[in-house]
Amino acid sequence: MTQSNWSVPETEVVQQIRDRLDGDRTDVLATIVDVEGNAYRRPGAKMLLDEGGSGVGSITAGCLEDELLAVGDRVRETGETELVTYDLMNDDDEDVWGLGVGCNGVIEVLLEPLTETYRPAVEAFFGGRDVAVVTVLDGGERFERGDRVYYYPDEGTLESPDGSEATGWPVDALSGPAAELAARGKAGTVSLPDGADELTVFVDGLAAPDELVVFGTGHDVRPVTELASKNDFRVTVVGFRGAVDLDERFPDADRTVTTSPATVGDDLDLDERTYAVVMTHNFVDDQLTVESLLDAGVPYVGVMGPRERFDRMLDAFEDDGRRFGEETLSSVYTPVGLDLGGGSPFQIAHSIVAEVLAVSNERTPRHLKRREGPIHERVDVESDADAPAQ
Amino acid sequence: MTQSNWSVPETEVVQQIRDRLDGDRTDVLATIVDVEGNAYRRPGAKMLLDEGGSGVGSITAGCLEDELLAVGDRVRETGETELVTYDLMNDDDEDVWGLGVGCNGVIEVLLEPLTETYRPAVEAFFGGRDVAVVTVLDGGERFERGDRVYYYPDEGTLESPDGSEATGWPVDALSGPAAELAARGKAGTVSLPDGADELTVFVDGLAAPDELVVFGTGHDVRPVTELASKNDFRVTVVGFRGAVDLDERFPDADRTVTTSPATVGDDLDLDERTYAVVMTHNFVDDQLTVESLLDAGVPYVGVMGPRERFDRMLDAFEDDGRRFGEETLSSVYTPVGLDLGGGSPFQIAHSIVAEVLAVSNERTPRHLKRREGPIHERVDVESDADAPAQ
């Protein structure tokens, strides 16, 4: 068993799915479609089951993976998509708690041979486009388990895996609770009326990963790129004035860009999904970069340096006749990072990426023990299925 | 230049110092001894300067390193310890801010040939014992720059590098401000009266790294060990019931231990420096482990799982006639981790290690921009040197 592959980032699992689709092996994809009770992972968690008993990704914390590998072998052989329910609860109270978190609850898993019908998902994901994979779990008369259609929240369209308009599907129904899940990048099972029949589908909203753009090429940049990448951000490193060897120096970056501080706004696609950390260690470069970021209205601008330095930057903006409103400035985080203490370059990077995670997930950083309510945000959808959680 | 070595964890720099001492190369150690103004690293930050222009560790964010490598070559050749001041401030306001944070301020750096006089520092560090390296910067009549003595806060003793009692040093003076720095693991320059003379020494308090003990061997453990190790914790993984191949499965751990939940308290040195994360995913194993940790009074017990699970654990303790006071229970963090959102194994690990960092550094986790006062905690010592900061 390839132990080291269990705790790979989510992006890495999708990357592996793409690689497998490009290869000619038959792999099996397992996806959690429903969870009751407390479990380590939520609906939408994925695992690739390889021939030979190894896997990529994780669905539980090791409670079920061995069993899944066995079912995976069967699915690979028969080519039939299966829906398997693991009931880790039982009436013996002692046992339930003996199994502990992660090995608790009822978990429903869809296992399918990985085929071309999944390609639109990975293409959207890496193309930066949100998509929901809608897969039939129980099809009534008209559909079979594993039948699939794609919902694109940006245009509200429904497409078949081959890219054609999906016809014959209960389109109206999909504009309801399923679309809501899809638009929020959430996952869950939904029952849809289909004439007199009823269709149970799994809606797997795949939010394209957010982008973290790091401005700067100093020695403090690399641990930021490493941690951001492992935390599922698409990472871009931006260097100025003919910075060289960036690809080599920042192997964790998805791309590197060499440009000028004055043309940042034009050369980069800055939008509501861009999280930026400005750490060029040059005041004027930082100033021009921050100006472009504020103009673009990105949700997070982390600026390395003490608060006074940013105050000076505001003065400099004002000298140039630029004023930014309170709301625009609320996206600025300076000094950058969470207050975790620790002053090594890696510790500073850890606190920066922790802050970006919290902001991108709209969390107030604090101890989970101080938070009220469940850890996983609940999504209530109108359906007779259990409210899926993520 | 070995780019990848700049952002290594602090522990790794000390490890490299040990390796160099064991080898027969002549390396030069650079240490920041004083900082005025804002700088990226604080007094005590270290960098090893290799022959051939590469380095390990970082002192600034790339502003001075090239210059330091050049001075390092000179020190290697002459064998003379040097104290170099870099004044990155000047009267031209524009320029000061143009240089930006990290390339700001006045930085004083001690460069010395790495010799056996430094060995007690690495031995204490890896032996889990706090120590302060006291090095003469300006020796007056009786001492030379680079002369050195070790102060051990646990016993209040002063030793020469060869382990003998240090004689002839102004011992009384060292029990004052220097000892205060040393006891707190802080670093700074201190002036000591030496008869009619005056001695300027650099006190480099090396706090032995805290230990993170992870109980559990599931697939969610590895990213915790990786991140904790890179954040300068000594990492121990504890497995139960003949867990095998732990060293192989957790390469980032400093050690792995296989024991039984009932003997955790006896088999591990649990003390006020032990930070523990309990994630065996087995209720009874977790319960026995938590009991031992609470009995030992460790400062942090992170328990994976929902709050209700821990409430059940408290019920189970009560059934066994065990009650823990409020203060003891305040060390329990469950659900474990900071509230950063994100549910991948790596994201969960990131939030756990962020919490351990905050607790071990006695910080309230929140955005640095919401924190009042300076990022670096100031240490005021009675001396005519500037108050060193870290």
Interface residues (C-beta under 8 A of the other chain):
Chain A: Q3 S4 W6 S7 V8 P9 E10 N38 Y40 R41 R42 A45 S58 A61 G62 C63 E65 W97 G98 L99 G100 V101 G102 C103 G218 H219 D220 R222 P223 L227 K230 N231 D232 R249 M279 T280 H281 N282 F283 V284 D285 D286 M304 G305 P306 R307 R309 R312 V332 Y333 T334 P335 V336 G337 L338 D339 L340 G341 G342 G343 S344 P345 F346 Q347 A349 H350 S351 V353 A354 E355 L357 A358 S360 N361 E362 R363 T364 P365 R366 H367 L368 K369 R370 R371 P374 I375 H376 E377 Q390
Chain B: Q3 S4 W6 S7 V8 P9 E10 N38 Y40 R41 R42 A45 S58 A61 G62 C63 E65 W97 G98 L99 G100 V101 G102 C103 G218 H219 D220 R222 P223 L227 K230 N231 D232 R249 M279 T280 H281 N282 F283 V284 D285 D286 M304 G305 P306 R307 R309 R312 V332 Y333 T334 P335 V336 G337 L338 D339 L340 G341 G342 G343 S344 P345 F346 Q347 A349 H350 S351 V353 A354 E355 L357 A358 S360 N361 E362 R363 T364 P365 R366 H367 L368 K369 R370 R371 P374 I375 H376 Q390
